[in-house]
């Protein structure tokens, strides 16, 4: 059974609340679980938010994985340029690509 839009909206709020409370891993999981539940732009937003959580946990490889996914799967969205910039920052900071 497909979840009602209100349930997913509540999960979105939960993810932001978890992140604000410093519960980054739980927030990242919630964000990633919402990918595909809303429009494409929102899905890209959730992946960027998950990447932010991973960066906050000092897990740059996990962050880079989510940012690359935004670039590859959601490249036409308004979040794609942000993801590309963050990928460059991460690459510079970690010496990786």
DADADA-V641794 format. One line per field, one symbol per residue. ss: DSSP state (a for helix, b for strand, c for the rest). psi: psi as a letter, one per 40 degrees, with the letter a starting at -180 (. if undefined). A space follows every 10 residues. Layout:
ss: ???
psi: ???
This chain:
ss: ccccaaaaaa aaaaaaaaaa cccaaaaaaa aaaaccccca aaaaaaaaaa aaaaaaccca aaaaaaaaaa aaacccccca aaaaaaaaaa aaaaccc
psi: hhiidddddd dddddddddd eegddddddd ddeehedaid dddddddddd ddddddefgd dddddddddd dddfeeieed dddddddddd dddefi.
